[in-house]
Amino acid sequence: MTSRPFRFGVSLLNVGSRSAWRARAREVEDLGYDVLQVPDHLGTAAPFPALVAAADVTTIRLGTYVLNAGILNPTYLARDVADVHRLTDGRLELGLGTGYVPAEFEAAGVPFGTGGQRLRKLDAILAELRALLAKETDTPSPPIMLSGAGQRMLRFASREADIFSFSILAGLTEGLSPEDAFGRRVDALREAAGDRVDDIELNLFVAAVGDRADTVDLSIIRQASGLGDDMLVQLPGVLVGSSQEIAEQLLRYREQFGLSYISVLEPHMAAFAKVIELLR
């Protein structure tokens, strides 16, 4: 299995004031992260303005993690992507997903639909986006990150993604341990990708980091997943142990699964920075 160099990203949740946002963006870079990411949820930062503002005070890459394609218009998206690509000097990584929060679709006045319908919309959005960007004079083409957990998303990503991010739910399959279930997901993506397999960078979404299972902060992922703590601490995207133990675990994940791009949530970025130091 090809071993890429590690890359590390962090998802920042809220902007605050201009000075506070710029300070946090600089902190992300100072802590050793390679990518500053912004999610796309109501109640958190608006991704594109936040990334452009961060570009002024950093030299690292900047990514959406991930845009809700279910409520997007491809024409307006192409305009925004092209300008953000330019305003960040080509540092944009464009993350896209189907969307999974019904309340956000309701707020946008868009039917939530089935998983299959949302995936078909993502497919159409991405195809039109690429066609529109190709017509721009500078043909901006940021790498595309796709994210999800289902088998249909894995097959779609195997054809279309430059980067694939495994969600926290990738470690859940009835009758299998979380790590075995995760391995099945990786194998499915790799098998579907065929000759493209080495062209896809594999990302692990890390929802929590902590020294001990009984003290790790699971509050965000507990609320989002509805899972109990006993299950959460077993998931590959929850890293428990000393910095050295976690570093060794991620080295094993890279060897075993091909994971080389690790993204953590903002509340855990300082703790995980100690792991980054051990993996450089």
MIDOSE-1310 file (N, C-alpha, C; in nm, 2 decimals, decimal comma, always signed):
residues 280
mtsr	+0,08/-0,12/+0,00/+0,00/+0,00/+0,00/+0,09/+0,12/+0,00; +0,06/+0,22/-0,09/+0,13/+0,34/-0,09/+0,12/+0,42/+0,03; +0,23/+0,47/+0,09/+0,23/+0,55/+0,21/+0,26/+0,70/+0,17; +0,16/+0,78/+0,18/+0,18/+0,92/+0,16/+0,23/+0,99/+0,28
pfrf	+0,30/+1,10/+0,27/+0,33/+1,18/+0,39/+0,20/+1,22/+0,47; +0,21/+1,23/+0,60/+0,10/+1,27/+0,67/+0,06/+1,42/+0,64; -0,07/+1,45/+0,64/-0,11/+1,59/+0,64/-0,22/+1,60/+0,75; -0,23/+1,72/+0,81/-0,32/+1,74/+0,93/-0,40/+1,86/+0,91
gvsl	-0,53/+1,84/+0,93/-0,63/+1,96/+0,92/-0,70/+1,97/+1,05; -0,76/+2,09/+1,07/-0,84/+2,12/+1,18/-0,96/+2,20/+1,14; -1,08/+2,16/+1,19/-1,21/+2,23/+1,15/-1,24/+2,33/+1,26; -1,25/+2,46/+1,22/-1,28/+2,56/+1,31/-1,43/+2,59/+1,30
lnvg	-1,50/+2,61/+1,42/-1,64/+2,61/+1,42/-1,71/+2,75/+1,41; -1,65/+2,85/+1,47/-1,71/+2,98/+1,47/-1,61/+3,09/+1,45; -1,66/+3,20/+1,39/-1,57/+3,31/+1,35/-1,54/+3,40/+1,47; -1,64/+3,46/+1,53/-1,62/+3,56/+1,63/-1,58/+3,69/+1,56
srsa	-1,50/+3,77/+1,63/-1,45/+3,90/+1,57/-1,34/+3,87/+1,46; -1,32/+3,98/+1,38/-1,21/+3,96/+1,28/-1,08/+3,94/+1,34; -1,05/+4,01/+1,45/-0,92/+3,99/+1,51/-0,90/+3,85/+1,58; -1,01/+3,80/+1,64/-1,01/+3,67/+1,70/-1,00/+3,56/+1,60
wrar	-1,07/+3,58/+1,48/-1,06/+3,48/+1,38/-0,92/+3,47/+1,32; -0,86/+3,59/+1,29/-0,72/+3,59/+1,24/-0,62/+3,53/+1,34; -0,64/+3,55/+1,47/-0,55/+3,50/+1,57/-0,56/+3,34/+1,57; -0,69/+3,29/+1,56/-0,70/+3,15/+1,56/-0,65/+3,08/+1,43
arev	-0,66/+3,15/+1,32/-0,60/+3,10/+1,20/-0,45/+3,09/+1,21; -0,39/+3,19/+1,26/-0,24/+3,19/+1,28/-0,21/+3,08/+1,38; -0,29/+3,06/+1,48/-0,26/+2,95/+1,58/-0,26/+2,81/+1,51; -0,36/+2,79/+1,42/-0,37/+2,67/+1,35/-0,23/+2,64/+1,28
edlg	-0,18/+2,74/+1,21/-0,06/+2,72/+1,14/+0,06/+2,70/+1,23; +0,06/+2,78/+1,34/+0,17/+2,77/+1,44/+0,18/+2,63/+1,50; +0,06/+2,57/+1,52/+0,05/+2,44/+1,59/+0,10/+2,33/+1,49; +0,12/+2,36/+1,37/+0,17/+2,26/+1,27/+0,07/+2,20/+1,18
ydvl	-0,05/+2,25/+1,18/-0,15/+2,20/+1,08/-0,12/+2,24/+0,94; -0,16/+2,16/+0,85/-0,14/+2,18/+0,71/-0,26/+2,25/+0,64; -0,38/+2,22/+0,70/-0,51/+2,27/+0,64/-0,60/+2,33/+0,74; -0,65/+2,45/+0,72/-0,75/+2,50/+0,80/-0,89/+2,48/+0,73
qvpd	-0,98/+2,41/+0,80/-1,10/+2,37/+0,74/-1,22/+2,44/+0,81; -1,33/+2,46/+0,74/-1,45/+2,52/+0,80/-1,57/+2,43/+0,75; -1,65/+2,38/+0,85/-1,76/+2,30/+0,81/-1,88/+2,39/+0,76; -1,99/+2,32/+0,72/-2,10/+2,39/+0,66/-2,23/+2,36/+0,73
hlgt	-2,25/+2,42/+0,84/-2,37/+2,40/+0,92/-2,43/+2,53/+0,97; -2,56/+2,54/+0,97/-2,62/+2,66/+1,03/-2,58/+2,67/+1,17; -2,54/+2,79/+1,22/-2,49/+2,81/+1,35/-2,34/+2,81/+1,36; -2,27/+2,77/+1,26/-2,13/+2,78/+1,25/-2,08/+2,88/+1,15
aapf	-1,96/+2,90/+1,13/-1,90/+3,00/+1,04/-1,95/+2,97/+0,89; -1,97/+3,08/+0,82/-1,99/+3,07/+0,67/-1,86/+3,04/+0,61; -1,85/+2,92/+0,54/-1,72/+2,87/+0,50/-1,64/+2,97/+0,41; -1,69/+3,02/+0,30/-1,61/+3,09/+0,21/-1,56/+3,22/+0,26
palv	-1,64/+3,31/+0,33/-1,58/+3,43/+0,38/-1,47/+3,40/+0,49; -1,50/+3,30/+0,57/-1,40/+3,26/+0,67/-1,27/+3,22/+0,61; -1,27/+3,14/+0,51/-1,15/+3,09/+0,44/-1,07/+3,21/+0,38; -1,14/+3,30/+0,31/-1,07/+3,41/+0,25/-1,01/+3,50/+0,36
aaad	-1,07/+3,52/+0,47/-1,01/+3,60/+0,58/-0,89/+3,53/+0,63; -0,90/+3,39/+0,65/-0,78/+3,32/+0,70/-0,67/+3,32/+0,60; -0,69/+3,33/+0,47/-0,59/+3,33/+0,37/-0,49/+3,45/+0,39; -0,54/+3,56/+0,44/-0,46/+3,68/+0,46/-0,35/+3,67/+0,56
vtti	-0,37/+3,57/+0,66/-0,27/+3,56/+0,77/-0,21/+3,43/+0,78; -0,22/+3,34/+0,68/-0,16/+3,21/+0,68/-0,10/+3,17/+0,54; -0,02/+3,07/+0,54/+0,03/+3,02/+0,41/-0,02/+2,87/+0,39; -0,10/+2,82/+0,48/-0,14/+2,68/+0,47/-0,26/+2,67/+0,37
rlgt	-0,30/+2,54/+0,34/-0,42/+2,52/+0,26/-0,55/+2,55/+0,34; -0,66/+2,57/+0,26/-0,78/+2,61/+0,32/-0,90/+2,53/+0,26; -0,98/+2,47/+0,35/-1,08/+2,37/+0,29/-1,22/+2,39/+0,35; -1,32/+2,35/+0,27/-1,45/+2,34/+0,32/-1,47/+2,19/+0,36
yvln	-1,53/+2,17/+0,48/-1,53/+2,04/+0,54/-1,67/+2,01/+0,60; -1,77/+1,97/+0,53/-1,78/+1,98/+0,38/-1,91/+2,06/+0,35; -1,91/+2,12/+0,23/-2,03/+2,19/+0,19/-2,15/+2,09/+0,17; -2,27/+2,14/+0,21/-2,39/+2,07/+0,19/-2,44/+2,09/+0,05
agil	-2,41/+1,99/-0,04/-2,45/+2,00/-0,18/-2,60/+2,00/-0,20; -2,67/+1,94/-0,10/-2,81/+1,93/-0,12/-2,89/+2,06/-0,13; -2,83/+2,17/-0,08/-2,90/+2,30/-0,09/-2,83/+2,40/-0,18; -2,73/+2,35/-0,26/-2,65/+2,44/-0,34/-2,70/+2,45/-0,48
npty	-2,67/+2,57/-0,54/-2,70/+2,59/-0,68/-2,56/+2,59/-0,75; -2,54/+2,51/-0,85/-2,41/+2,49/-0,91/-2,35/+2,62/-0,98; -2,44/+2,70/-1,03/-2,39/+2,82/-1,10/-2,33/+2,92/-1,00; -2,41/+2,94/-0,89/-2,35/+3,03/-0,78/-2,23/+2,96/-0,71
lard	-2,24/+2,83/-0,70/-2,12/+2,77/-0,63/-2,00/+2,78/-0,72; -2,01/+2,77/-0,85/-1,89/+2,78/-0,94/-1,84/+2,92/-0,93; -1,92/+3,02/-0,92/-1,87/+3,16/-0,91/-1,79/+3,17/-0,78; -1,85/+3,12/-0,67/-1,78/+3,14/-0,54/-1,65/+3,06/-0,53
vadv	-1,66/+2,94/-0,59/-1,53/+2,85/-0,58/-1,42/+2,92/-0,66; -1,46/+2,97/-0,78/-1,36/+3,03/-0,87/-1,29/+3,15/-0,79; -1,37/+3,24/-0,73/-1,32/+3,36/-0,67/-1,24/+3,32/-0,54; -1,29/+3,22/-0,46/-1,22/+3,18/-0,34/-1,09/+3,12/-0,38
hrlt	-1,09/+3,04/-0,49/-0,96/+2,98/-0,54/-0,86/+3,09/-0,57; -0,91/+3,20/-0,63/-0,82/+3,31/-0,67/-0,77/+3,38/-0,54; -0,87/+3,41/-0,46/-0,84/+3,50/-0,34/-0,75/+3,43/-0,24; -0,74/+3,30/-0,25/-0,65/+3,22/-0,16/-0,53/+3,17/-0,23
dgrl	-0,50/+3,23/-0,35/-0,38/+3,19/-0,42/-0,37/+3,04/-0,45; -0,49/+2,99/-0,49/-0,49/+2,85/-0,53/-0,48/+2,75/-0,41; -0,51/+2,79/-0,29/-0,49/+2,70/-0,17/-0,62/+2,63/-0,13; -0,73/+2,65/-0,21/-0,86/+2,59/-0,17/-0,86/+2,44/-0,19
elgl	-0,92/+2,37/-0,10/-0,96/+2,23/-0,11/-1,11/+2,23/-0,09; -1,18/+2,18/-0,19/-1,33/+2,19/-0,19/-1,39/+2,06/-0,15; -1,44/+2,06/-0,02/-1,51/+1,94/+0,03/-1,66/+1,95/+0,01; -1,71/+1,84/-0,04/-1,86/+1,83/-0,07/-1,92/+1,71/-0,01
gtgy	-2,04/+1,72/+0,04/-2,11/+1,60/+0,09/-2,26/+1,62/+0,05; -2,34/+1,51/+0,08/-2,48/+1,52/+0,04/-2,56/+1,60/+0,14; -2,51/+1,63/+0,26/-2,59/+1,69/+0,36/-2,67/+1,58/+0,44; -2,68/+1,60/+0,57/-2,74/+1,49/+0,65/-2,83/+1,54/+0,77
vpae	-2,84/+1,67/+0,77/-2,92/+1,73/+0,88/-3,06/+1,78/+0,83; -3,17/+1,71/+0,85/-3,30/+1,75/+0,79/-3,34/+1,89/+0,82; -3,30/+1,94/+0,94/-3,35/+2,08/+0,98/-3,28/+2,18/+0,89; -3,16/+2,16/+0,84/-3,09/+2,25/+0,75/-3,16/+2,26/+0,62
feaa	-3,20/+2,15/+0,57/-3,28/+2,14/+0,44/-3,41/+2,22/+0,46; -3,48/+2,19/+0,57/-3,60/+2,26/+0,60/-3,58/+2,41/+0,60; -3,48/+2,46/+0,67/-3,45/+2,60/+0,68/-3,43/+2,66/+0,54; -3,37/+2,59/+0,45/-3,34/+2,63/+0,32/-3,46/+2,62/+0,22
gvpf	-3,56/+2,55/+0,27/-3,68/+2,53/+0,19/-3,66/+2,43/+0,08; -3,57/+2,33/+0,11/-3,54/+2,22/+0,01/-3,58/+2,09/+0,07; -3,65/+2,00/+0,00/-3,68/+1,87/+0,05/-3,56/+1,79/+0,09; -3,56/+1,72/+0,20/-3,45/+1,64/+0,24/-3,43/+1,52/+0,15
gtgg	-3,53/+1,45/+0,12/-3,52/+1,34/+0,02/-3,46/+1,22/+0,08; -3,44/+1,12/+0,00/-3,37/+1,00/+0,04/-3,22/+1,01/+0,02; -3,15/+0,91/+0,08/-3,00/+0,92/+0,06/-2,97/+0,91/-0,09; -3,04/+0,82/-0,16/-3,01/+0,81/-0,30/-3,04/+0,94/-0,38
qrlr	-3,14/+1,01/-0,34/-3,17/+1,14/-0,41/-3,07/+1,24/-0,38; -3,02/+1,25/-0,25/-2,92/+1,34/-0,22/-2,79/+1,31/-0,29; -2,76/+1,19/-0,30/-2,63/+1,15/-0,37/-2,64/+1,19/-0,52; -2,76/+1,16/-0,58/-2,77/+1,20/-0,72/-2,76/+1,35/-0,74
klda	-2,81/+1,43/-0,64/-2,79/+1,57/-0,65/-2,65/+1,61/-0,64; -2,57/+1,55/-0,55/-2,43/+1,58/-0,54/-2,36/+1,55/-0,67; -2,39/+1,43/-0,73/-2,33/+1,40/-0,86/-2,36/+1,50/-0,96; -2,48/+1,55/-0,97/-2,52/+1,65/-1,07/-2,45/+1,78/-1,04
ilae	-2,44/+1,82/-0,91/-2,38/+1,95/-0,87/-2,23/+1,94/-0,91; -2,16/+1,83/-0,88/-2,02/+1,82/-0,91/-1,99/+1,83/-1,06; -2,07/+1,76/-1,14/-2,05/+1,75/-1,28/-2,07/+1,89/-1,34; -2,17/+1,96/-1,30/-2,19/+2,10/-1,36/-2,09/+2,19/-1,30
lral	-2,05/+2,18/-1,18/-1,94/+2,27/-1,12/-1,82/+2,25/-1,20; -1,77/+2,13/-1,23/-1,65/+2,11/-1,31/-1,66/+2,17/-1,45; -1,78/+2,15/-1,51/-1,80/+2,21/-1,64/-1,79/+2,36/-1,64; -1,85/+2,42/-1,54/-1,85/+2,57/-1,53/-1,71/+2,62/-1,50
lake	-1,64/+2,56/-1,41/-1,50/+2,60/-1,38/-1,41/+2,59/-1,50; -1,43/+2,48/-1,58/-1,35/+2,46/-1,70/-1,36/+2,58/-1,80; -1,47/+2,65/-1,80/-1,50/+2,76/-1,89/-1,43/+2,89/-1,84; -1,39/+2,89/-1,72/-1,32/+3,01/-1,67/-1,18/+3,03/-1,73
tdtp	-1,14/+3,15/-1,75/-1,01/+3,17/-1,83/-0,89/+3,11/-1,76; -0,89/+3,11/-1,62/-0,78/+3,04/-1,55/-0,81/+2,90/-1,51; -0,93/+2,85/-1,55/-0,97/+2,71/-1,52/-0,93/+2,66/-1,38; -0,99/+2,73/-1,28/-0,96/+2,69/-1,14/-1,00/+2,54/-1,12
sppi	-0,92/+2,46/-1,05/-0,96/+2,32/-1,03/-0,91/+2,27/-0,90; -0,97/+2,32/-0,79/-0,93/+2,28/-0,66/-0,95/+2,13/-0,64; -0,87/+2,06/-0,56/-0,89/+1,92/-0,53/-1,03/+1,90/-0,47; -1,10/+1,79/-0,50/-1,23/+1,77/-0,45/-1,22/+1,66/-0,34
mlsg	-1,27/+1,70/-0,22/-1,29/+1,60/-0,11/-1,43/+1,57/-0,11; -1,46/+1,44/-0,11/-1,60/+1,39/-0,08/-1,60/+1,31/+0,05; -1,71/+1,32/+0,12/-1,72/+1,26/+0,25/-1,85/+1,19/+0,27; -1,85/+1,07/+0,34/-1,97/+1,00/+0,37/-1,94/+0,86/+0,43
agqr	-2,04/+0,78/+0,44/-2,02/+0,65/+0,51/-2,08/+0,54/+0,43; -2,18/+0,56/+0,34/-2,26/+0,46/+0,28/-2,18/+0,40/+0,16; -2,22/+0,28/+0,12/-2,16/+0,21/+0,01/-2,17/+0,29/-0,12; -2,29/+0,35/-0,15/-2,31/+0,42/-0,27/-2,22/+0,54/-0,28
mlrf	-2,20/+0,61/-0,17/-2,10/+0,72/-0,16/-1,96/+0,67/-0,19; -1,92/+0,56/-0,14/-1,79/+0,50/-0,16/-1,77/+0,48/-0,31; -1,87/+0,42/-0,38/-1,85/+0,39/-0,52/-1,85/+0,52/-0,60; -1,93/+0,62/-0,56/-1,92/+0,75/-0,63/-1,79/+0,82/-0,61
asre	-1,74/+0,82/-0,49/-1,61/+0,88/-0,46/-1,49/+0,81/-0,53; -1,51/+0,68/-0,55/-1,40/+0,60/-0,61/-1,38/+0,65/-0,75; -1,48/+0,71/-0,81/-1,47/+0,77/-0,95/-1,44/+0,91/-0,95; -1,48/+0,99/-0,85/-1,48/+1,14/-0,86/-1,39/+1,21/-0,76
adif	-1,35/+1,14/-0,65/-1,28/+1,22/-0,55/-1,13/+1,22/-0,57; -1,07/+1,34/-0,53/-0,92/+1,35/-0,51/-0,89/+1,31/-0,37; -0,98/+1,34/-0,28/-0,96/+1,31/-0,14/-1,09/+1,25/-0,09; -1,09/+1,14/-0,01/-1,21/+1,09/+0,05/-1,19/+1,09/+0,20
sfsi	-1,30/+1,14/+0,27/-1,29/+1,15/+0,41/-1,39/+1,05/+0,47; -1,35/+0,96/+0,56/-1,43/+0,87/+0,62/-1,50/+0,93/+0,75; -1,63/+0,93/+0,75/-1,70/+0,99/+0,86/-1,69/+0,90/+0,98; -1,73/+0,95/+1,10/-1,73/+0,88/+1,22/-1,81/+0,75/+1,21
lagl	-1,92/+0,75/+1,12/-2,00/+0,63/+1,11/-1,94/+0,52/+1,03; -1,82/+0,55/+0,97/-1,76/+0,44/+0,89/-1,71/+0,33/+0,98; -1,71/+0,35/+1,11/-1,67/+0,24/+1,20/-1,79/+0,17/+1,25; -1,90/+0,17/+1,19/-2,02/+0,11/+1,24/-2,08/+0,01/+1,14
tegl	-2,08/-0,12/+1,17/-2,14/-0,23/+1,10/-2,18/-0,33/+1,20; -2,31/-0,37/+1,20/-2,35/-0,47/+1,30/-2,28/-0,60/+1,29; -2,23/-0,65/+1,40/-2,16/-0,78/+1,40/-2,01/-0,77/+1,39; -1,96/-0,65/+1,36/-1,81/-0,63/+1,35/-1,76/-0,53/+1,45
sped	-1,64/-0,54/+1,49/-1,57/-0,44/+1,57/-1,56/-0,31/+1,49; -1,56/-0,20/+1,56/-1,55/-0,07/+1,48/-1,43/-0,07/+1,39; -1,31/-0,12/+1,43/-1,20/-0,12/+1,34/-1,21/-0,21/+1,22; -1,27/-0,33/+1,24/-1,30/-0,42/+1,13/-1,40/-0,36/+1,03
afgr	-1,50/-0,29/+1,09/-1,60/-0,23/+1,00/-1,54/-0,12/+0,92; -1,45/-0,04/+0,98/-1,38/+0,06/+0,91/-1,29/+0,00/+0,80; -1,22/-0,10/+0,83/-1,14/-0,17/+0,73/-1,23/-0,22/+0,61; -1,35/-0,26/+0,64/-1,44/-0,30/+0,53/-1,47/-0,18/+0,44
rvda	-1,49/-0,07/+0,50/-1,52/+0,05/+0,42/-1,40/+0,09/+0,33; -1,28/+0,09/+0,39/-1,16/+0,12/+0,31/-1,14/+0,02/+0,20; -1,16/-0,11/+0,23/-1,15/-0,21/+0,12/-1,25/-0,19/+0,01; -1,37/-0,15/+0,04/-1,47/-0,13/-0,06/-1,43/-0,01/-0,15
lrea	-1,38/+0,10/-0,09/-1,34/+0,21/-0,17/-1,22/+0,17/-0,26; -1,13/+0,11/-0,21/-1,01/+0,07/-0,28/-1,05/-0,03/-0,40; -1,13/-0,12/-0,37/-1,17/-0,21/-0,48/-1,25/-0,14/-0,59; -1,34/-0,05/-0,55/-1,42/+0,03/-0,65/-1,33/+0,12/-0,73
agdr	-1,22/+0,17/-0,67/-1,14/+0,27/-0,73/-1,05/+0,21/-0,84; -1,01/+0,08/-0,82/-0,93/+0,01/-0,93/-0,80/+0,08/-0,95; -0,78/+0,12/-1,08/-0,65/+0,19/-1,11/-0,64/+0,33/-1,05; -0,75/+0,38/-1,00/-0,74/+0,52/-0,94/-0,70/+0,52/-0,80
vddi	-0,68/+0,40/-0,74/-0,67/+0,39/-0,60/-0,56/+0,48/-0,54; -0,44/+0,48/-0,61/-0,33/+0,56/-0,55/-0,35/+0,71/-0,58; -0,45/+0,75/-0,66/-0,48/+0,89/-0,68/-0,57/+0,95/-0,57; -0,63/+0,87/-0,49/-0,72/+0,92/-0,39/-0,65/+0,92/-0,25
elnl	-0,64/+1,04/-0,19/-0,59/+1,06/-0,06/-0,70/+1,03/+0,04; -0,66/+0,95/+0,14/-0,76/+0,90/+0,24/-0,75/+0,98/+0,37; -0,87/+1,04/+0,41/-0,87/+1,13/+0,52/-0,95/+1,06/+0,63; -0,91/+1,07/+0,76/-0,98/+1,03/+0,87/-1,03/+1,15/+0,95
fvaa	-1,16/+1,15/+0,97/-1,22/+1,26/+1,06/-1,21/+1,21/+1,20; -1,14/+1,29/+1,28/-1,12/+1,26/+1,42/-1,22/+1,36/+1,50; -1,31/+1,29/+1,58/-1,41/+1,37/+1,65/-1,37/+1,40/+1,79; -1,27/+1,33/+1,85/-1,23/+1,35/+1,98/-1,09/+1,29/+2,01
vgdr	-1,02/+1,36/+2,10/-0,88/+1,32/+2,13/-0,87/+1,33/+2,29; -0,81/+1,23/+2,35/-0,80/+1,24/+2,50/-0,71/+1,14/+2,55; -0,66/+1,16/+2,68/-0,57/+1,07/+2,74/-0,64/+0,94/+2,78; -0,76/+0,95/+2,83/-0,83/+0,83/+2,89/-0,97/+0,83/+2,84
adtv	-1,02/+0,70/+2,83/-1,16/+0,68/+2,78/-1,26/+0,75/+2,87; -1,24/+0,75/+3,00/-1,34/+0,81/+3,09/-1,33/+0,96/+3,10; -1,23/+1,02/+3,04/-1,23/+1,17/+3,05/-1,23/+1,24/+2,91; -1,22/+1,16/+2,80/-1,22/+1,23/+2,67/-1,35/+1,30/+2,65
dlsi	-1,34/+1,42/+2,59/-1,46/+1,50/+2,56/-1,53/+1,45/+2,44; -1,64/+1,38/+2,46/-1,72/+1,33/+2,35/-1,85/+1,41/+2,32; -1,86/+1,53/+2,38/-1,99/+1,60/+2,38/-2,04/+1,63/+2,24; -1,95/+1,68/+2,15/-2,00/+1,71/+2,02/-2,04/+1,59/+1,94
irqa	-1,96/+1,49/+1,94/-1,99/+1,37/+1,86/-2,10/+1,29/+1,92; -2,11/+1,29/+2,05/-2,23/+1,22/+2,12/-2,36/+1,28/+2,07; -2,36/+1,41/+2,07/-2,49/+1,48/+2,02/-2,52/+1,46/+1,88; -2,41/+1,46/+1,79/-2,43/+1,44/+1,65/-2,47/+1,30/+1,61
sglg	-2,41/+1,20/+1,68/-2,43/+1,06/+1,65/-2,54/+0,99/+1,72; -2,57/+1,03/+1,84/-2,67/+0,96/+1,92/-2,62/+0,83/+1,98; -2,49/+0,80/+1,97/-2,43/+0,68/+2,02/-2,39/+0,69/+2,16; -2,38/+0,58/+2,23/-2,33/+0,58/+2,37/-2,18/+0,59/+2,37
ddml	-2,13/+0,63/+2,49/-1,99/+0,65/+2,50/-1,91/+0,53/+2,49; -1,96/+0,41/+2,53/-1,89/+0,29/+2,52/-1,86/+0,25/+2,38; -1,95/+0,28/+2,29/-1,93/+0,26/+2,14/-1,84/+0,37/+2,09; -1,86/+0,49/+2,12/-1,78/+0,60/+2,07/-1,63/+0,59/+2,09
vqlp	-1,59/+0,55/+2,21/-1,45/+0,54/+2,23/-1,38/+0,43/+2,16; -1,45/+0,34/+2,09/-1,39/+0,23/+2,02/-1,37/+0,27/+1,87; -1,44/+0,38/+1,83/-1,43/+0,42/+1,68/-1,29/+0,47/+1,64; -1,25/+0,43/+1,52/-1,12/+0,48/+1,47/-1,11/+0,64/+1,48
gvlv	-1,22/+0,71/+1,47/-1,22/+0,85/+1,47/-1,22/+0,91/+1,61; -1,21/+0,83/+1,71/-1,19/+0,88/+1,85/-1,06/+0,82/+1,90; -0,96/+0,91/+1,92/-0,82/+0,87/+1,96/-0,80/+0,89/+2,11; -0,78/+0,78/+2,17/-0,76/+0,78/+2,32/-0,62/+0,72/+2,35
gssq	-0,55/+0,79/+2,44/-0,42/+0,75/+2,48/-0,32/+0,86/+2,49; -0,20/+0,83/+2,53/-0,09/+0,93/+2,53/-0,06/+0,98/+2,39; +0,01/+1,09/+2,38/+0,04/+1,14/+2,24/+0,12/+1,04/+2,17; +0,21/+0,97/+2,24/+0,30/+0,86/+2,17/+0,21/+0,75/+2,13
eiae	+0,12/+0,71/+2,21/+0,03/+0,60/+2,18/-0,06/+0,63/+2,05; -0,11/+0,75/+2,05/-0,19/+0,79/+1,94/-0,11/+0,80/+1,81; +0,01/+0,86/+1,82/+0,10/+0,86/+1,71/+0,13/+0,72/+1,65; +0,15/+0,63/+1,74/+0,17/+0,49/+1,69/+0,05/+0,43/+1,63
qllr	-0,07/+0,46/+1,68/-0,19/+0,42/+1,62/-0,21/+0,47/+1,48; -0,18/+0,60/+1,46/-0,20/+0,66/+1,33/-0,09/+0,61/+1,23; +0,02/+0,57/+1,28/+0,12/+0,51/+1,19/+0,07/+0,37/+1,15; +0,01/+0,30/+1,24/-0,05/+0,17/+1,20/-0,17/+0,19/+1,11
yreq	-0,25/+0,29/+1,13/-0,36/+0,32/+1,03/-0,31/+0,35/+0,89; -0,20/+0,43/+0,89/-0,15/+0,46/+0,75/-0,10/+0,33/+0,69; -0,03/+0,24/+0,76/+0,02/+0,12/+0,71/-0,09/+0,02/+0,67; -0,19/+0,01/+0,76/-0,30/-0,08/+0,74/-0,41/-0,04/+0,64
fgls	-0,44/+0,09/+0,65/-0,56/+0,14/+0,58/-0,52/+0,24/+0,47; -0,40/+0,29/+0,47/-0,36/+0,40/+0,38/-0,40/+0,54/+0,42; -0,44/+0,56/+0,54/-0,48/+0,69/+0,59/-0,36/+0,78/+0,61; -0,36/+0,89/+0,55/-0,25/+0,98/+0,57/-0,29/+1,13/+0,60
yisv	-0,42/+1,16/+0,58/-0,47/+1,29/+0,61/-0,56/+1,28/+0,72; -0,53/+1,35/+0,83/-0,61/+1,34/+0,96/-0,67/+1,48/+0,99; -0,80/+1,49/+1,01/-0,87/+1,61/+1,04/-0,93/+1,60/+1,18; -0,91/+1,70/+1,26/-0,96/+1,70/+1,40/-1,05/+1,82/+1,42
leph	-1,15/+1,81/+1,51/-1,23/+1,92/+1,55/-1,16/+2,02/+1,63; -1,20/+2,15/+1,62/-1,13/+2,26/+1,69/-1,10/+2,23/+1,84; -1,20/+2,18/+1,92/-1,18/+2,17/+2,06/-1,06/+2,08/+2,10; -1,01/+2,00/+2,00/-0,91/+1,90/+2,02/-0,78/+1,94/+1,95
maaf	-0,77/+2,06/+1,90/-0,65/+2,09/+1,81/-0,53/+2,11/+1,89; -0,53/+2,16/+2,01/-0,41/+2,18/+2,09/-0,36/+2,04/+2,14; -0,45/+1,96/+2,19/-0,41/+1,82/+2,23/-0,35/+1,74/+2,11; -0,41/+1,75/+2,00/-0,36/+1,67/+1,88/-0,23/+1,73/+1,83
akvi	-0,20/+1,86/+1,85/-0,08/+1,92/+1,80/+0,04/+1,84/+1,86; +0,03/+1,79/+1,98/+0,14/+1,71/+2,04/+0,17/+1,58/+1,96; +0,06/+1,53/+1,90/+0,08/+1,41/+1,82/+0,14/+1,45/+1,69; +0,11/+1,56/+1,63/+0,17/+1,61/+1,50/+0,32/+1,61/+1,52
ellr	+0,37/+1,67/+1,63/+0,51/+1,68/+1,65/+0,58/+1,55/+1,64; +0,52/+1,44/+1,68/+0,58/+1,31/+1,68/+0,57/+1,24/+1,54; +0,49/+1,29/+1,45/+0,47/+1,23/+1,32/+0,54/+1,31/+1,21; +0,60/+1,42/+1,24/+0,67/+1,50/+1,14/+0,80/+1,43/+1,10
